[in-house]
Amino acid sequence: MAYWQQLKKLFSAKPKPAMAQSFSLTVQKITHISEHVRRLTLGGSAVRHLPQLRPGSCIRLLFESDGRPLQRKALQEEALLERPFTVRFCDTDMLLVTIDVMLGGHLPDGPARQWANQARIGEDIQVKGPWFSPALKASTDWVLLGGEVPAIPAIAHHLEALHPATRGIVAINNSGMLENILLSKPVNMEIVWNNGRFATLPQLLQNIPRPAGSPAAWIGARQQDIAPLSQWLEQSVGVPEEALSITAYDSQTTRQVFQAAS
Ligand SMILES: Cc1cc2nc3c(=O)[nH]c(=O)nc-3n(C[C@H](O)[C@H](O)[C@H](O)COP(=O)(O)OP(=O)(O)OC[C@H]3O[C@@H](n4cnc5c(N)ncnc54)[C@H](O)[C@@H]3O)c2cc1C
């Protein structure tokens, strides 16, 4: 096949669907990054079959309907609890996937955070995925990242993936967190932690400095804030519709915003 044909095939390839069936991963390492961040590294031979897995994609941890981690293959049409988490790092040679589970603060513990608190090395859990969240549009004047506490791992990923010359603002509503987390970032991305000054993420966003020009925005918000925030970001901040990515981080029904990893 000619070189140009190979290139065409590569770039026109249809996205592969995320693994429809669940697969088993085993807890390999648990790190207490800080009071509010529990880092879990999961591993297993299934990772070998997920070449599309990469940092910033999303996997779903599966739990029985009573909240216990699912440790057997999920049956089709079975009522299970699925909890999405952002892949922070992955190593497809070592067959490892790392997620950061945000703990404490104002977040009540559901099955996933309870599991992250108590998980032991060697414990298995069934997982589905990966899915991709939409990428940030690159050709804008500046970038706005904003989110609630569970969106911090995704924000950390975006900051690491941005071009070093990117400028912009990160606004984090860290309600209930006793500390600010150290995040690697381009030098011209300014991080604003709420630290209790404003009651909500929308209020925080409305009170941050805004560089001139047209921004791309990525926001991980509460379901109830999605519609008003989208409207405000487009109409008052001037985010073009195609440069806005906004996701509910407290909803279990966000599957539709993800496209299968390609
Ligand atoms: C694409 C995506 C990626 C995510 N990545 C991560 C990640 O990397 N790390 C991480 O820690 N979390 C992440 N989350 C959020 C995480 O999936 C949820 O917080 C999840 O609900 C936790 O499950 P749980 O079983 O502990 O709590 P649940 O049983 O879901 O919730 C317990 C209670 O807390 C409430 N609640 C849940 N979330 C919130 C919230 N955000 N604010 C206020 N109340 C809430 C629920 O309504 C419920 O009453 C992500 C979410 C999405 C959509």
The ligand as an SDF file (V2000), in Angstrom:
LIG
                    3D

 53 58  0  0  0  0  0  0  0  0999 V2000
  -16.3650   11.6510   32.8110 C   0  0  0  0  0  0  0  0  0  0  0  0
  -16.2250   11.6290   34.2980 C   0  0  0  0  0  0  0  0  0  0  0  0
  -14.9720   11.4350   34.8400 C   0  0  0  0  0  0  0  0  0  0  0  0
  -14.8080   11.4210   36.2240 C   0  0  0  0  0  0  0  0  0  0  0  0
  -13.5550   11.2720   36.7420 N   0  0  0  0  0  0  0  0  0  0  0  0
  -13.3810   11.2630   38.0760 C   0  0  0  0  0  0  0  0  0  0  0  0
  -12.0780   11.1030   38.6400 C   0  0  0  0  0  0  0  0  0  0  0  0
  -11.0780   10.9200   37.9380 O   0  0  0  0  0  0  0  0  0  0  0  0
  -11.9670   11.1390   39.9980 N   0  0  0  0  0  0  0  0  0  0  0  0
  -13.0600   11.3170   40.8110 C   0  0  0  0  0  0  0  0  0  0  0  0
  -12.8970   11.3110   42.0320 O   0  0  0  0  0  0  0  0  0  0  0  0
  -14.3060   11.4550   40.3090 N   0  0  0  0  0  0  0  0  0  0  0  0
  -14.4890   11.4390   38.9700 C   0  0  0  0  0  0  0  0  0  0  0  0
  -15.7420   11.5780   38.4490 N   0  0  0  0  0  0  0  0  0  0  0  0
  -16.8750   11.7390   39.3580 C   0  0  0  0  0  0  0  0  0  0  0  0
  -17.3000   10.3930   39.9250 C   0  0  0  0  0  0  0  0  0  0  0  0
  -17.6370    9.4740   38.8970 O   0  0  0  0  0  0  0  0  0  0  0  0
  -18.5210   10.6280   40.7870 C   0  0  0  0  0  0  0  0  0  0  0  0
  -18.1990   11.5000   41.8280 O   0  0  0  0  0  0  0  0  0  0  0  0
  -19.1090    9.3430   41.2690 C   0  0  0  0  0  0  0  0  0  0  0  0
  -20.4630    9.6080   41.5240 O   0  0  0  0  0  0  0  0  0  0  0  0
  -18.4880    8.8110   42.5270 C   0  0  0  0  0  0  0  0  0  0  0  0
  -19.1370    7.6250   42.8430 O   0  0  0  0  0  0  0  0  0  0  0  0
  -19.5530    7.1860   44.2970 P   0  0  0  0  0  0  0  0  0  0  0  0
  -20.0890    5.8040   44.1180 O   0  0  0  0  0  0  0  0  0  0  0  0
  -18.4220    7.3780   45.2760 O   0  0  0  0  0  0  0  0  0  0  0  0
  -20.6460    8.2110   44.7590 O   0  0  0  0  0  0  0  0  0  0  0  0
  -22.1980    8.2210   44.2860 P   0  0  0  0  0  0  0  0  0  0  0  0
  -22.9490    7.0390   44.8060 O   0  0  0  0  0  0  0  0  0  0  0  0
  -22.2690    8.4680   42.8440 O   0  0  0  0  0  0  0  0  0  0  0  0
  -22.6730    9.5180   45.0530 O   0  0  0  0  0  0  0  0  0  0  0  0
  -22.9240    9.5460   46.4400 C   0  0  0  0  0  0  0  0  0  0  0  0
  -23.7660   10.7320   46.7090 C   0  0  0  0  0  0  0  0  0  0  0  0
  -22.9840   11.8810   46.3650 O   0  0  0  0  0  0  0  0  0  0  0  0
  -23.6930   12.6800   45.4500 C   0  0  0  0  0  0  0  0  0  0  0  0
  -22.6790   13.1990   44.5580 N   0  0  0  0  0  0  0  0  0  0  0  0
  -22.0330   12.4680   43.6450 C   0  0  0  0  0  0  0  0  0  0  0  0
  -21.1530   13.2630   42.9700 N   0  0  0  0  0  0  0  0  0  0  0  0
  -21.2770   14.5250   43.5060 C   0  0  0  0  0  0  0  0  0  0  0  0
  -20.6750   15.7730   43.2380 C   0  0  0  0  0  0  0  0  0  0  0  0
  -19.7900   15.8750   42.2560 N   0  0  0  0  0  0  0  0  0  0  0  0
  -21.0050   16.8650   43.9690 N   0  0  0  0  0  0  0  0  0  0  0  0
  -21.9200   16.7400   44.9300 C   0  0  0  0  0  0  0  0  0  0  0  0
  -22.5640   15.5750   45.2340 N   0  0  0  0  0  0  0  0  0  0  0  0
  -22.2560   14.4910   44.5310 C   0  0  0  0  0  0  0  0  0  0  0  0
  -24.6820   11.7750   44.7850 C   0  0  0  0  0  0  0  0  0  0  0  0
  -25.8020   12.5120   44.3130 O   0  0  0  0  0  0  0  0  0  0  0  0
  -25.0390   10.8250   45.9180 C   0  0  0  0  0  0  0  0  0  0  0  0
  -26.0220   11.3690   46.7390 O   0  0  0  0  0  0  0  0  0  0  0  0
  -15.9360   11.5960   37.0720 C   0  0  0  0  0  0  0  0  0  0  0  0
  -17.2100   11.7770   36.5110 C   0  0  0  0  0  0  0  0  0  0  0  0
  -17.3470   11.8240   35.1400 C   0  0  0  0  0  0  0  0  0  0  0  0
  -18.7180   12.0360   34.5460 C   0  0  0  0  0  0  0  0  0  0  0  0
  1  2  1  0
  2  3  1  0
  2 52  2  0
  3  4  2  0
  4  5  1  0
  4 50  1  0
  5  6  2  0
  6  7  1  0
  6 13  1  0
  7  8  2  0
  7  9  1  0
  9 10  1  0
 10 11  2  0
 10 12  1  0
 12 13  2  0
 13 14  1  0
 14 15  1  0
 14 50  1  0
 15 16  1  0
 16 17  1  0
 16 18  1  0
 18 19  1  0
 18 20  1  0
 20 21  1  0
 20 22  1  0
 22 23  1  0
 23 24  1  0
 24 25  2  0
 24 26  1  0
 24 27  1  0
 27 28  1  0
 28 29  2  0
 28 30  1  0
 28 31  1  0
 31 32  1  0
 32 33  1  0
 33 34  1  0
 33 48  1  0
 34 35  1  0
 35 36  1  0
 35 46  1  0
 36 37  1  0
 36 45  1  0
 37 38  2  0
 38 39  1  0
 39 40  1  0
 39 45  2  0
 40 41  1  0
 40 42  2  0
 42 43  1  0
 43 44  2  0
 44 45  1  0
 46 47  1  0
 46 48  1  0
 48 49  1  0
 50 51  2  0
 51 52  1  0
 52 53  1  0
M  END
$$$$
